[in-house]
Amino acid sequence: MLLGAVMLTADICIVGGGLLGTATAFYAAKAGLKVALVEERELASGTSGVAFGGVSLAIYSYASARVPKSYVELSKASLSLYQRAQQEIGPPLDLDAPGSIDPFYNEEDSARGLERCRGLQACGVPCEFIDYKQIKQIEPAVAPIAIHAIYCPVDAHVTPMGVVWAFAKAARQMGAEILTNTRAISLISRGQRVVGVATSAGEIFASDVVCASGSGVPSLAAGVGIQVPLDLARGQMFVTERIPPLLRTYVHNIKQTPAGAIVFGTTREPGVKDTTVTSVEGTHKMLKWASELVPALANVKLLRSWAGLRLLPPDGYPIIGRPEGVEGLLLAVMHRGVTLAPAVGSILTDLITDGKTALDISPYRLERFASSAAGAEAQETFYGT
Ligand SMILES: Cc1cc2nc3c(=O)[nH]c(=O)nc-3n(C[C@H](O)[C@H](O)[C@H](O)COP(=O)(O)OP(=O)(O)OC[C@H]3O[C@@H](n4cnc5c(N)ncnc54)[C@H](O)[C@@H]3O)c2cc1C
């Protein structure tokens, strides 16, 4: 159909067929909304197709000592929603919850880890700070370069692509229109209200538009005067051949899939925006880290390596909800989107159907970037009650 012809009308039009977009389509369709989703390529073509797959209450970033309580609550809500969705949808949603080990390699990191662990416990996360002897009992594959770790027995992992397909399939079964190879060219607005999306296949009119297009969010939102700050950093992953059971837990950032492959990855390369894999030297460093942490990996055959873009709002925390100054528009862009997708999809649906949500998302409003205090340090102070 030609651009300019009305293609369809919906209650909600979602731009982006990654984890955030398809999770939102699932929860919105479940709430009885008429859903349209447009994806410019195939589903899971963006960051969601390259991610590690950790769904974690205890692992944040290597450096973080303190994590906002609201952020922990989002993660907890998401894990519960994953568990429920797995019962409702089934495969290819392959949530596996073997628990996680977040290792620390020196005293300085251990001190930050201990502080984070205490804070997480205060937020009701079942986790403990353990020494190498205890690590060895829980995860015999890990070497003593890990001197301490946070152990969280409820942490889980998924295959992110499988989750995208699972949410999309379930949404379609509930009537959602999911249009792949359909590019959102611009948002259509009337005055201060977004009323739809002009796509490569025609116009879609909707009461609400959700921008969940990952690295494409800033350019789309800028078309209606909304500035979304977003940094990109490259992250690289590896997968091995299938091997007999080696890992009992998921070790930050090494996991064994239910089929037996070991998936691992490490980097967060700020400012690198291409998705080609790094140099031989860079690759060597990552393989060295993995085989020193889990020595049995040294004899396992590598199958493939790939890289993708981490989506990083400047303070590292998500941007969720309705931006000020424009009606009919919702934003969802973040790192840790594997962990948070179900919670965010459900929150956006609540905002559309009820105008409010039970979880506190006020720290994740876009407008926080209008203030110069919105740096990582400012965010790290609001731990606790
Ligand atoms: C190496 C790596 C490891 C990671 N590991 C984890 C992890 O273990 N746990 C965790 O919680 N998070 C992890 N993440 C982060 C997580 O993958 C992302 O936060 C999440 O995938 C973001 O999903 P999304 O739907 O917002 O974006 P995307 O998956 O990028 O989806 C956006 C989609 O929008 C489409 N699009 C863009 N522009 C348009 C347009 N104009 N019209 C139509 N469609 C458009 C794109 O093609 C894309 O498919 C990792 C990221 C990387 C890179």
The ligand as an SDF file (V2000), in Angstrom:
LIG
                    3D

 53 58  0  0  0  0  0  0  0  0999 V2000
   25.7290   -7.8840   24.1960 C   0  0  0  0  0  0  0  0  0  0  0  0
   24.4970   -7.4940   24.9790 C   0  0  0  0  0  0  0  0  0  0  0  0
   24.1260   -8.2530   26.0770 C   0  0  0  0  0  0  0  0  0  0  0  0
   22.9880   -7.8930   26.8240 C   0  0  0  0  0  0  0  0  0  0  0  0
   22.6390   -8.6740   27.8680 N   0  0  0  0  0  0  0  0  0  0  0  0
   21.5390   -8.3620   28.6090 C   0  0  0  0  0  0  0  0  0  0  0  0
   21.1600   -9.1850   29.7140 C   0  0  0  0  0  0  0  0  0  0  0  0
   21.7980  -10.1990   30.0050 O   0  0  0  0  0  0  0  0  0  0  0  0
   20.0800   -8.8100   30.4420 N   0  0  0  0  0  0  0  0  0  0  0  0
   19.3620   -7.6840   30.1440 C   0  0  0  0  0  0  0  0  0  0  0  0
   18.3990   -7.4010   30.8680 O   0  0  0  0  0  0  0  0  0  0  0  0
   19.6750   -6.9080   29.0740 N   0  0  0  0  0  0  0  0  0  0  0  0
   20.7540   -7.2160   28.3140 C   0  0  0  0  0  0  0  0  0  0  0  0
   21.0970   -6.4380   27.2400 N   0  0  0  0  0  0  0  0  0  0  0  0
   20.2640   -5.2800   26.9140 C   0  0  0  0  0  0  0  0  0  0  0  0
   18.9920   -5.7080   26.1790 C   0  0  0  0  0  0  0  0  0  0  0  0
   19.3480   -6.5730   25.1370 O   0  0  0  0  0  0  0  0  0  0  0  0
   18.2570   -4.4760   25.6190 C   0  0  0  0  0  0  0  0  0  0  0  0
   17.9640   -3.5930   26.6780 O   0  0  0  0  0  0  0  0  0  0  0  0
   16.9460   -4.8720   24.9310 C   0  0  0  0  0  0  0  0  0  0  0  0
   17.1640   -5.8560   23.9450 O   0  0  0  0  0  0  0  0  0  0  0  0
   16.3160   -3.6520   24.2880 C   0  0  0  0  0  0  0  0  0  0  0  0
   15.1620   -4.0680   23.5960 O   0  0  0  0  0  0  0  0  0  0  0  0
   14.3390   -3.0320   22.7290 P   0  0  0  0  0  0  0  0  0  0  0  0
   13.1100   -3.7240   22.2960 O   0  0  0  0  0  0  0  0  0  0  0  0
   14.2250   -1.7480   23.4370 O   0  0  0  0  0  0  0  0  0  0  0  0
   15.3100   -2.6830   21.4870 O   0  0  0  0  0  0  0  0  0  0  0  0
   15.6440   -3.5110   20.1740 P   0  0  0  0  0  0  0  0  0  0  0  0
   15.7770   -4.9430   20.4390 O   0  0  0  0  0  0  0  0  0  0  0  0
   16.8110   -2.8220   19.5350 O   0  0  0  0  0  0  0  0  0  0  0  0
   14.3360   -3.3430   19.3010 O   0  0  0  0  0  0  0  0  0  0  0  0
   14.0490   -2.1730   18.5770 C   0  0  0  0  0  0  0  0  0  0  0  0
   13.5040   -2.5860   17.2280 C   0  0  0  0  0  0  0  0  0  0  0  0
   13.0070   -1.4260   16.5770 O   0  0  0  0  0  0  0  0  0  0  0  0
   13.2640   -1.5540   15.2030 C   0  0  0  0  0  0  0  0  0  0  0  0
   13.2260   -0.2110   14.6180 N   0  0  0  0  0  0  0  0  0  0  0  0
   14.1380    0.7970   14.7620 C   0  0  0  0  0  0  0  0  0  0  0  0
   13.7260    1.8890   14.0950 N   0  0  0  0  0  0  0  0  0  0  0  0
   12.5310    1.5660   13.5340 C   0  0  0  0  0  0  0  0  0  0  0  0
   11.6190    2.2750   12.6990 C   0  0  0  0  0  0  0  0  0  0  0  0
   11.8330    3.5500   12.3370 N   0  0  0  0  0  0  0  0  0  0  0  0
   10.5030    1.6430   12.2880 N   0  0  0  0  0  0  0  0  0  0  0  0
   10.2490    0.3510   12.6520 C   0  0  0  0  0  0  0  0  0  0  0  0
   11.0880   -0.3650   13.4360 N   0  0  0  0  0  0  0  0  0  0  0  0
   12.2090    0.2380   13.8630 C   0  0  0  0  0  0  0  0  0  0  0  0
   14.6220   -2.2410   15.1330 C   0  0  0  0  0  0  0  0  0  0  0  0
   14.8040   -2.9090   13.8940 O   0  0  0  0  0  0  0  0  0  0  0  0
   14.5560   -3.1980   16.3130 C   0  0  0  0  0  0  0  0  0  0  0  0
   14.1390   -4.4900   15.9390 O   0  0  0  0  0  0  0  0  0  0  0  0
   22.2170   -6.7610   26.4540 C   0  0  0  0  0  0  0  0  0  0  0  0
   22.5870   -6.0110   25.3440 C   0  0  0  0  0  0  0  0  0  0  0  0
   23.7120   -6.3800   24.6150 C   0  0  0  0  0  0  0  0  0  0  0  0
   24.0840   -5.5570   23.3980 C   0  0  0  0  0  0  0  0  0  0  0  0
  1  2  1  0
  2  3  1  0
  2 52  2  0
  3  4  2  0
  4  5  1  0
  4 50  1  0
  5  6  2  0
  6  7  1  0
  6 13  1  0
  7  8  2  0
  7  9  1  0
  9 10  1  0
 10 11  2  0
 10 12  1  0
 12 13  2  0
 13 14  1  0
 14 15  1  0
 14 50  1  0
 15 16  1  0
 16 17  1  0
 16 18  1  0
 18 19  1  0
 18 20  1  0
 20 21  1  0
 20 22  1  0
 22 23  1  0
 23 24  1  0
 24 25  2  0
 24 26  1  0
 24 27  1  0
 27 28  1  0
 28 29  2  0
 28 30  1  0
 28 31  1  0
 31 32  1  0
 32 33  1  0
 33 34  1  0
 33 48  1  0
 34 35  1  0
 35 36  1  0
 35 46  1  0
 36 37  1  0
 36 45  1  0
 37 38  2  0
 38 39  1  0
 39 40  1  0
 39 45  2  0
 40 41  1  0
 40 42  2  0
 42 43  1  0
 43 44  2  0
 44 45  1  0
 46 47  1  0
 46 48  1  0
 48 49  1  0
 50 51  2  0
 51 52  1  0
 52 53  1  0
M  END
$$$$
